[in-house]
């Protein structure tokens, strides 16, 4: 099975980049399943039902979220009814939505799990214990399992990769919006990448207008962050999984820039 995971989609520029590049990536890599992190898709904070439906219509099979899950209030109108979208599973019991699901693409089934770290982020239930419960349950019926670890601290993401080595097919980090260079397959067969990166404005700061972010650092005064416009950059990762064992056999980072020449 080939799985294409695309990093945090940020605002209108990110959505435009996804729409433009997904046909090219599907033609080049021929993934069976496409997963995106969509927690920044609506003006940098949260996601709407209309945006989620756009993603699905463009060929996305599953959407993961993160700490901005609830930033658009209409999320409560559709999150319980959309089985292809998941929020962090370690939110407290009774939280709307689901923390894991199984998506299908071209006859293949992939279980996807969303977790949120606790270091430098709001306190939630322990992601490691929640991962144990969910992944061990999923492994009874599914070999191929992807875990999106949405976290600030690289150490917490790396720890989750080792924690799930040999149990998950792929552990990928999101949230920091900067693609890391530590892609590897761990000894137990789990593909790992600390951060997939982002899809959105390349000349902002993590997708936001850089002048506002700089002003925040200069003054420490309250500043309203707005998604930058202009040219995009695009980051993701492709993983190939042995369906018989659930072990990853290949991992490849993807990095594209607007106006950069490429062979179609």
Secondary structure, DSSP 8 states (H G I E B T S, - for coil): -EEEEE-EE-HHHHHHHHHHHHHHHHHHH--SEEEEE-TTTTTTS---HHHHHHHHHHT--EEE--TTTTSSTTHHHHGGG-TTEE--TTS-TT-SS-SEEEEEETTEEEEEEEEE--TTS---S-HHHHHHHHHHHHTTT-S-EEEEEE-S-HHHHHHHHHHTBTTBSEEEEESS-S--S--EE-TTS-EEES---EEEESSSBTTB-HHHHHHHHHH-------B--S-EEEEEEEEEE-TTT--EEEEEEEEEETT-----
